């Protein structure tokens, strides 16, 4: 899977099971958003949920906790996929 965005290419090598899981997230987010959802939006939604869980449900030591919070803020700062949010 290659993701192209703003001049950057990210290549993910996923197993069949991981692709199936990503497609399950895509389908679920699509149902919640009442419209289709692409894999990239599903991945962003999963990342957002993971960062929220890490920041809210676990007591991470610093500077790791700060890195997680900064990553979440950065993800949301230019939120182009807000309709794919799972939180």
C-alpha positions as CSV (number, residue, x, y, z in Angstrom):
1,X,0.0,0.0,0.0
2,X,1.5,3.4,-1.0
3,X,0.0,6.5,0.5
4,X,0.8,9.8,-1.4
5,X,0.1,13.1,0.3
6,X,1.5,16.6,-0.1
7,X,4.5,15.4,-2.1
8,X,5.3,12.6,0.4
9,X,5.1,8.9,-0.3
10,X,4.7,6.4,2.5
11,X,4.9,2.7,1.7
12,X,3.4,0.3,4.1
13,X,4.0,-3.4,3.8
14,X,1.0,-5.1,5.4
15,X,0.1,-8.7,5.8
16,X,-3.2,-10.0,4.5
17,X,-4.7,-10.0,8.0
18,X,-3.6,-6.3,8.5
19,X,-5.1,-5.3,5.2
20,X,-8.3,-7.1,6.2
21,X,-8.3,-5.2,9.5
22,X,-7.7,-1.9,7.8
23,X,-10.6,-2.6,5.4
24,X,-12.8,-3.5,8.4
25,X,-12.0,-0.1,9.9
26,X,-12.7,1.5,6.6
27,X,-16.1,-0.1,6.3
28,X,-17.0,0.7,9.9
29,X,-16.0,4.3,9.6
30,X,-17.9,4.5,6.4
31,X,-21.0,3.3,8.1
32,X,-20.6,5.9,10.9
33,X,-19.9,8.7,8.5
34,X,-22.9,7.5,6.3
35,X,-20.6,7.6,3.2
36,X,-17.7,5.8,1.7
37,X,-14.3,5.9,3.4
38,X,-10.9,5.2,1.8
39,X,-8.1,3.2,3.3
40,X,-6.1,6.3,4.0
41,X,-8.9,7.9,6.0
42,X,-9.3,4.6,7.9
43,X,-5.7,4.6,8.8
44,X,-5.8,8.2,10.0
45,X,-8.9,7.3,12.1
46,X,-7.0,4.3,13.6
47,X,-3.9,6.4,14.3
48,X,-6.1,9.1,16.0
49,X,-7.8,6.5,18.2
50,X,-4.5,4.9,19.1
51,X,-3.0,8.3,20.1
52,X,-6.1,9.2,22.1
53,X,-6.0,5.8,24.0
54,X,-2.3,6.2,24.7
55,X,-2.7,9.7,26.0
56,X,-5.9,9.2,28.0
57,X,-5.7,5.5,29.2
58,X,-2.1,5.1,30.0
59,X,0.4,6.9,32.3
60,X,3.3,7.3,29.9
61,X,6.5,8.7,31.4
62,X,7.9,11.9,30.0
63,X,9.0,12.7,27.4
64,X,7.0,9.9,25.8
65,X,3.7,11.2,27.0
66,X,4.5,14.6,25.6
67,X,5.4,13.0,22.2
68,X,2.1,11.2,22.1
69,X,0.1,14.4,22.9
70,X,2.1,16.4,20.4
71,X,1.5,13.7,17.7
72,X,-2.2,13.8,18.4
73,X,-2.3,17.6,18.3
74,X,-0.3,17.6,15.0
75,X,-2.7,15.0,13.5
76,X,-5.7,17.2,14.4
77,X,-4.1,20.5,13.6
78,X,-4.7,20.2,9.8
79,X,-7.6,17.9,10.2
80,X,-8.6,16.9,6.7
81,X,-10.3,13.7,7.6
82,X,-12.4,14.8,10.6
83,X,-15.4,12.8,9.3
84,X,-13.2,9.7,9.8
85,X,-12.7,10.4,13.5
86,X,-13.4,7.5,15.9
87,X,-13.4,9.4,19.1
